[in-house]
Amino acid sequence: MAAGGALGLAAVGVAAACLLGGCGTLAYYGQAVGGHLDLVARARPVTSWLDDAATPPDLRARLELAQRMRDFAVATLKLPDNRSYRRYADLGRGAVVYNVVAAPELSLDLKTWCFAVVGCVGYRGYFAREPADALAAELRAQGWETVVYGVPAYSTLGKTEWLGGDPLLNTFIRWPEGELARLIFHELAHQVAYADDDTAFNESFATAVERIGGRLWLERHGSAAARAEHEALDARRADFRALVAGYRGSLAALYSSGLPESDKRARKAALIEAMRQEHVRIKAERWGGFGGYDGWFERANNAALAIQGSYNDLVPQFERLFERSGRDFERFYAEVRVLAALPKAERRAKLGAP
């Protein structure tokens, strides 16, 4: 998802899965447990940061804002009232986890990795960049297309509340107000419902909650400046999603066609180049030269396109379900939990998804 993705860059449950068993290799187990425990050790209660005279004023203001958002998440969005996002840690780096995603040369089907507790997911997360890059290189040598991207936050699905829950982090605490609200709401939504072996269901649900919750926060508590800033960011994000979804659909049709592989490769290259050129045009004509998605398009391949779909493709279905639930969050979550418990095919059919 990289820089082009909005907020839903969550390495869901990687550390939780390892803490609760079943990460595969001992080395992977060690880095996941060690990375999460280091994060926990660095986290202090927000009240401690606010009481500390050495806390910079700008950080103090952001922590206070985040706590108001956290209260709003409980009172209005009916998200879990627990210890998550009541602590803060500065990790001294720009990402908490580095995710590896992979897809075949002529397919948009993500490679999956399976873990205890969370089931199979379409990414593999590391707390350091080097092993993530090493795995990506290994997969490329096997013929996979890969992307490595930094993740600002991840959810342990409420499984580590006994360790203090998921903390606020320096990796996102200074984001624009609307983006900060959306991230907090997205990660908390993962604690509400989770379906094993269905990355698209889980991420699209959390993305739907972040969008609905983010709009409500800004309507009720955001300043005019914050709303204007978010409107501009969201317009660019909508353009990005529409552009990528269109070309992803064209590539999916190409890959499922009966053309020879040589023709598929040639047409794939042409489609990806056309997508990049369309981005250049939109950037100049609609975004005033804004370059926030440049890196994503430079690295665009099947892996990047496929993981984008996981965070967005089912969002309209969840938004419709929210409306059918009378915009009642508790009723909506109950419906989602029922869906999450079903076999995948039945879950998608009832959601109204392909």
C-alpha positions in Angstrom: 0.0 0.0 0.0 3.0 2.3 0.6 2.7 6.1 0.5 -0.4 5.9 -1.8 -2.6 4.1 0.7 -4.5 6.2 3.2 -4.6 4.9 6.7 -5.3 1.3 6.7 -1.6 0.1 6.7 -2.1 -2.3 9.6 0.1 -5.4 10.2 -2.9 -7.0 11.9 -1.9 -9.4 14.7 1.6 -10.3 13.6 3.0 -9.7 17.0 -0.1 -11.1 18.7 0.1 -14.2 16.7 3.7 -14.8 17.8 3.0 -14.0 21.4 0.2 -16.5 21.3 2.1 -19.1 19.3 2.6 -20.2 15.7 4.8 -17.8 13.8 6.7 -20.4 11.8 10.5 -20.1 12.1 12.2 -19.4 15.4 13.9 -16.4 13.9 10.6 -14.8 12.8 9.1 -15.7 16.2 12.0 -14.0 17.9 11.9 -10.7 16.0 8.1 -10.4 16.2 8.0 -11.0 20.0 11.1 -8.9 20.6 9.8 -6.0 18.4 6.4 -5.9 20.1 7.9 -6.1 23.6 10.3 -3.3 22.8 7.3 -1.2 21.7 5.5 -2.0 25.0 8.5 -1.2 27.1 8.9 2.3 25.4 5.2 3.2 26.0 4.2 5.4 28.9 0.7 6.4 29.9 -0.4 9.6 28.1 -1.1 11.1 31.5 2.6 10.6 32.3 3.6 12.5 29.2 1.2 15.3 29.9 2.5 15.6 33.5 6.1 15.7 32.3 7.4 19.3 32.0 9.9 18.1 29.4 7.2 17.0 26.9 7.4 19.4 24.0 4.3 21.6 23.6 3.4 20.4 20.2 3.5 16.7 21.3 1.5 17.6 24.4 -1.2 19.2 22.1 -1.3 16.1 19.9 -1.6 13.7 22.8 -4.5 15.7 24.2 -6.2 15.7 20.8 -5.7 11.9 20.5 -7.3 11.4 23.9 -10.3 13.4 22.9 -10.5 11.2 19.7 -10.2 8.1 21.9 -13.1 9.2 24.1 -15.1 10.0 21.0 -14.4 6.5 19.7 -16.0 5.0 22.8 -18.9 7.4 23.3 -20.0 7.9 19.7 -18.5 5.1 17.6 -19.0 2.4 20.3 -15.5 1.1 19.8 -13.8 -0.8 22.6 -13.2 1.0 25.9 -9.8 -0.4 26.9 -6.2 0.5 27.4 -5.3 0.8 23.7 -4.2 4.3 22.6 -4.0 5.5 26.2 -0.2 5.2 26.1 2.4 6.7 23.9 5.8 5.6 22.6 8.5 7.3 20.5 10.3 4.5 18.5 12.9 6.8 17.0 12.0 5.6 13.5 9.4 6.4 10.9 7.6 3.1 10.7 6.7 0.5 13.4 6.6 -2.5 11.0 7.7 -3.2 7.5 5.3 -5.3 5.5 6.2 -7.6 2.6 3.5 -8.4 0.1 3.9 -10.6 -3.0 1.8 -11.6 -6.1 2.5 -13.7 -9.2 3.7 -12.1 -12.4 0.3 -12.6 -14.1 -2.1 -12.5 -11.2 -3.5 -10.2 -8.6 -3.9 -12.9 -6.0 -1.7 -12.1 -2.9 0.6 -14.7 -1.5 -0.6 -15.5 2.0 1.2 -16.5 5.3 -0.7 -18.3 8.0 -0.4 -17.7 11.8 -2.1 -18.9 14.9 -4.9 -16.7 16.2 -5.2 -14.5 13.1 -5.3 -17.1 10.4 -3.8 -16.4 6.9 -3.0 -12.9 5.8 -1.7 -11.3 2.6 1.5 -9.8 4.1 4.3 -10.6 6.4 5.6 -8.0 8.9 9.0 -7.3 10.3 10.1 -4.8 13.0 13.2 -3.9 11.0 13.6 -3.1 7.3 16.5 -5.4 6.5 14.8 -8.8 7.0 11.8 -7.5 5.1 14.0 -6.5 2.1 15.8 -9.9 2.3 12.5 -11.8 2.1 11.3 -9.6 -0.8 14.5 -10.4 -2.6 14.1 -14.1 -2.0 10.6 -14.0 -3.3 11.6 -12.0 -6.4 14.2 -14.7 -7.1 11.4 -17.2 -7.1 9.4 -15.2 -9.6 7.1 -13.2 -7.3 6.4 -9.5 -7.7 7.0 -7.8 -4.3 6.6 -4.6 -2.4 8.0 -3.6 1.0 6.3 -0.7 2.8 6.5 0.9 6.1 3.5 0.6 8.4 2.7 3.4 10.9 0.5 1.3 13.2 -0.8 -2.2 13.7 -3.4 -3.9 15.8 -3.0 -6.8 18.1 -6.8 -7.3 18.0 -7.2 -6.6 21.6 -5.2 -9.7 22.6 -2.5 -7.7 24.4 -4.5 -5.5 26.7 -2.7 -7.2 29.6 0.5 -5.6 28.2 -1.0 -2.2 28.0 -2.8 -2.4 24.7 -1.8 -0.8 21.4 -0.1 2.5 22.0 -0.1 5.8 20.2 3.2 6.2 18.3 5.5 8.9 16.9 5.0 7.3 13.5 1.5 9.0 13.2 0.9 11.2 16.2 1.6 14.4 14.1 -0.5 13.5 11.2 -3.2 16.0 10.1 -6.2 15.9 12.4 -8.6 14.0 10.1 -5.9 11.4 9.3 -5.0 10.8 13.0 -8.7 10.3 13.8 -9.1 7.8 11.0 -6.1 5.8 11.9 -7.2 5.4 15.6 -10.7 4.4 14.5 -9.4 1.9 11.9 -7.1 0.1 14.4 -9.7 0.0 17.1 -12.2 -1.5 14.5 -9.9 -4.5 14.2 -10.7 -5.3 17.8 -14.4 -5.4 17.1 -14.5 -8.1 14.4 -12.0 -10.3 12.7 -12.4 -13.1 10.1 -9.6 -15.6 9.8 -8.1 -15.9 6.3 -9.9 -12.9 4.8 -7.6 -9.8 4.6 -10.0 -8.0 2.3 -13.0 -8.4 4.7 -11.0 -7.3 7.7 -9.3 -4.3 6.2 -12.3 -3.1 4.3 -14.4 -3.2 7.4 -11.8 -1.2 9.4 -11.5 1.2 6.5 -15.3 1.7 6.4 -15.3 2.5 10.2 -12.4 4.9 9.7 -14.2 6.8 7.0 -17.5 7.0 8.8 -15.9 7.8 12.1 -13.5 10.3 10.6 -16.3 12.3 8.9 -18.3 12.3 12.2 -15.3 13.6 14.2 -14.6 16.4 11.8 -18.3 17.4 11.5 -18.6 17.6 15.3 -15.2 18.6 16.6 -12.9 19.6 13.7 -12.0 23.2 13.0 -12.8 24.8 9.7 -9.1 24.5 8.8 -9.0 20.8 9.7 -12.1 20.1 7.7 -10.6 21.9 4.7 -7.3 20.1 4.9 -9.1 16.8 5.1 -11.3 17.6 2.2 -8.3 18.2 0.0 -6.5 15.1 1.2 -9.6 13.0 0.7 -10.3 14.3 -2.8 -6.8 13.3 -3.8 -7.3 9.9 -2.1 -10.5 9.3 -4.0 -8.9 10.1 -7.3 -6.0 7.7 -6.5 -8.4 4.9 -5.5 -10.5 5.4 -8.7 -7.4 5.5 -10.9 -5.9 2.4 -9.4 -9.2 0.4 -9.2 -9.8 1.0 -12.9 -6.4 -0.3 -14.0 -6.6 -3.1 -11.5 -9.8 -4.2 -13.2 -8.2 -4.1 -16.6 -5.3 -6.1 -15.4 -7.5 -8.7 -13.8 -9.5 -9.1 -17.0 -6.2 -9.5 -18.9 -4.8 -12.1 -16.6 -8.0 -14.2 -16.8 -8.1 -14.0 -20.6 -7.0 -16.8 -22.9 -4.1 -14.8 -24.4 -0.6 -16.3 -24.6 1.6 -15.3 -21.7 3.9 -13.3 -23.9 0.9 -11.1 -25.0 -0.2 -10.8 -21.4 3.2 -9.5 -20.4 3.3 -7.0 -23.2 -0.2 -5.7 -22.4 0.5 -5.6 -18.7 3.5 -3.4 -19.2 1.5 -1.1 -21.4 -1.3 -0.8 -18.9 1.0 -0.1 -16.0 2.8 2.6 -18.0 -0.6 4.1 -19.0 -1.6 4.2 -15.3 1.6 6.0 -14.4 1.0 8.6 -17.2 -2.6 9.1 -16.0 -1.2 9.8 -12.5 1.1 12.4 -14.0 -1.8 14.1 -15.7 -4.1 14.0 -12.7 -1.3 15.3 -10.4 -0.8 18.3 -12.7 -4.4 19.0 -13.5 -6.2 18.2 -10.2 -3.7 18.1 -7.4 -1.6 21.2 -8.0 1.5 19.1 -8.4 1.0 17.2 -5.1 3.5 14.4 -5.0 2.2 12.2 -2.2 1.7 9.2 -4.5 4.8 9.3 -6.6 6.6 6.5 -4.8 3.6 4.2 -5.1 3.4 4.6 -8.8 7.1 4.2 -9.3 6.9 0.8 -7.5 3.5 -0.2 -8.9 3.3 -3.9 -9.6 0.8 -6.7 -9.0 1.6 -6.9 -5.3 1.0 -3.2 -4.8 -2.2 -3.3 -6.8 -3.5 -6.3 -5.0 -2.9 -5.0 -1.4 -4.7 -1.8 -2.4 -7.8 -3.8 -3.2 -7.7 -5.5 0.2 -8.2 -2.1 1.9 -10.9 -0.7 -0.4 -12.8 -3.2 -2.5 -15.5 -4.2 0.0 -15.8 -0.7 1.7 -19.0 0.2 -0.2 -20.7 -3.0 1.0 -19.8 -2.3 4.6 -21.1 1.3 4.2 -24.4 0.0 2.9 -24.6 -2.4 5.8 -24.1 0.5 8.2 -27.0 2.3 6.5 -29.2 -0.8 6.7 -28.3 -1.0 10.4 -29.9 2.4 10.9 -26.5 4.0 11.3 -26.4 2.3 14.7 -22.8 1.3 15.4 -23.6 -1.4 17.9 -26.1 -3.1 15.6 -23.7 -2.7 12.7 -20.8 -4.3 14.6 -23.1 -7.2 15.6 -24.0 -7.8 11.9 -20.3 -7.7 11.0 -19.4 -10.2 13.7 -22.1 -12.6 12.4 -20.6 -12.3 8.9 -17.0 -12.8 10.3 -18.1 -16.2 11.8 -19.4 -17.6 8.5 -17.4 -19.6 5.9 -15.7 -17.1 3.5 -17.9 -17.9 0.5 -21.1 -17.5 2.5 -19.7 -14.3 4.2 -19.1 -12.7 0.9 -22.4 -13.7 -0.5 -24.3 -12.2 2.4 -22.2 -9.1 2.3 -23.1 -8.7 -1.4 -19.5 -9.0 -2.5 -18.1 -10.8 -5.5 
